[in-house]
Amino acid sequence: MTLRMRNWDRHGNGGLTFTELGFGTAPLGNLYRAIGDGDAAEILDLAWESGIRYFDTAPLYGYGLSETRLNRFLRGKDRDSSVLSTKVGRLLSATAPDDRDGLGKWFEVPARREIYDYGYDGVMRSLEFSLERLGVDRVDILFAHDLDIFNHGSQAVLDAKLNEFLDGGHKALVELREQKVIGAFGMGVNEWQPAEWLVDNGDPDIILLAGRYTLLEQEALDSFLPKCVDRGVGIVIGGPYNSGILATGPKEGAYYNYDPAPPEILERVGQIETLCRDHDVRLVDAAFQFPLLHPAIVSVVPGGQSAKEMSSNCNAASAVIPPALWVDLKDRGLMRTDTPTE
């Protein structure tokens, strides 16, 4: 399979070239269920054989497990043959197994506690640890991880973390970019508002935005995405299926934003799915292709915890969506009329 590519070149130095389908490695950190090393290797090999050349990870994903599994996979591959991103903002501290973080969320992972640190030294230490776990001498992108209300609980706490980052971690990332240790930096967040704040107050290159520009949500069109286009900031879209419902459809038990989908979301997705069927399009294909219609988007990164899910993502990445579907979605009030669809 030949996947389409997109180039981002904000600084005029050739930039980075992404496959439109990226690989998000949170599931390889045993998110929600444990998978063995052999299964993880099989999924990664299938991703490579399918043409995927963008891989995103983080220290949080399995408390280092995702990065160490990528180490084995990347060993022996030309470092210039793919784009690799990881994240900063958390340091991992060894602890007793019963005291570790992530119980009930991350399974069969190292016993670690998370320490938020968005300061200068914290970012530098985080990168050093990630390079060691990954077994590489550089990464292409560093994202400041989870600078959002979803993780920090209130606007007041988030504001303090944002200021900590701007005063410290942001300076470290600018230095690393200038020294060509990294090619780009930005944020990996669940909300577009703090990402817009960084675009206004800092100098980010690429934002990884999870779940906030999808077939179900287009509020980011109000101000954030236009600013990104104006300033050359690329967007990686994570969570294009809104935690699953845009892949599974409105079935009983479908998830939306990490929780069971409420009735109004189930109804809306049902209407979208019906229109997709009218155009002989899988819902999951439309959900994957939708973000790529926006000029700021450089890659879409769905999760994949099995070979079957990986194959489905590859099929979605190669799908061709008839333009009439987008027209009908707008006409039925199921998509904003100002959404780019060409």
Order of alpha helices (4+ residues) and beta strands (2+ residues): beta-beta-beta-alpha-beta-alpha-beta-beta-beta-alpha-beta-alpha-alpha-alpha-beta-alpha-beta-alpha-beta-alpha-beta-beta-alpha-alpha-beta-alpha-alpha
